[in-house]
Amino acid sequence: MRFFIRIAVNTVTGTSLVVRSCPKSWVNGTCRFFREVTIMIVFKVTMNVLPEKHLEIMQTLLAIIEPTAKKAGCLSFGVFCDIEDKNRFSLLGEWKTRENLDHHIASHQFSVLLGTQALLCKPLQTQIFTVSQSEGTDAIQTVRNNKKSNISPTDRHRRLIR
């Protein structure tokens, strides 16, 4: 989903103020477009499995990976095992929109996941993150190349917004 940050500009002082994030379709002549932001939803589930149920959980997780990854709006989906505790799993999914994630949560695959709770030492831990900015290797290289400077790329970006 694409959103725009709108900036209200005071024509007397020349100062600007972030008014709100708004859909592209929102039109108001008193504001101007500032920058486009791509929103992504990250969904994390952590499971602490009873040691004697490890194989059963593994089979269940393997069965839901592919169908979940093929769902509309799923950018990626993976299951990860903790290297220090083989009975701790994390499921990490990236979704285009919250609506896509909500469809997944209401799905059969998620019901299967919820059905594994009797095989866990602790209840499922879930977290939903709304991400408006992500960076990759370029950001790391920029920081490493500019380590002599006291200004981080994030602070440099904030100065550009002002």
Stockholm file with secondary structure:
# STOCKHOLM 1.0

chainA/1-162         MRFFIRIAVNTVTGTSLVVRSCPKSWVNGTCRFFREVTIMIVFKVTMNVLPEKHLEIMQTLLAIIEPTAKKAGCLSFGVFCDIEDKNRFSLLGEWKTRENLDHHIASHQFSVLLGTQALLCKPLQTQIFTVSQSEGTDAIQTVRNNKKSNISPTDRHRRLIR
#=GR chainA/1-162 SS CEEEEEEEECTTTCCEEEEEEEETTCCCTTEEEEEEEECEEEEEEEEEBCGGGHHHHHHHHHHHHHHHHTSTTEEEEEEEECSSCTTEEEEEEEESCHHHHHHHHTSHHHHHHHGGGGGBSSCCEEEEEEESCCCCHHHHHHHHHTTTSSCCHHHHHHHHHC
#=GC SS_cons         CEEEEEEEECTTTCCEEEEEEEETTCCCTTEEEEEEEECEEEEEEEEEBCGGGHHHHHHHHHHHHHHHHTSTTEEEEEEEECSSCTTEEEEEEEESCHHHHHHHHTSHHHHHHHGGGGGBSSCCEEEEEEESCCCCHHHHHHHHHTTTSSCCHHHHHHHHHC
//
